[in-house]
């Protein structure tokens, strides 16, 4: 969805992700701590789900490196 932002800062290595086929908060509780992968060509970025953002099933993901702008609005893959 977007980067995690504050009043004066933007955190490019933390993103907010919404899963389309997930119930709000009920299934989101079970996936905290799992990993996600964003792929673009040969490169891929791996991140870990660190918590919730609100009560609508949106989660916060922390990536090891900064996420490029073209990743916003694209799909990620949930891995075990």
Number of C-alpha atoms within 10 A of each C-alpha: 14 15 19 18 13 8 5 5 8 12 13 17 16 23 24 19 24 20 16 9 8 13 11 16 17 12 12 20 13 9 18 16 14 14 18 20 16 17 15 11 5 5 7 10 16 19 24 20 22 16 17 18 16 11 11 14 20 20 22 22 26 22 20 12 12 14 20 10 10 8 15 14 11 11 14 17 11 16 11 7
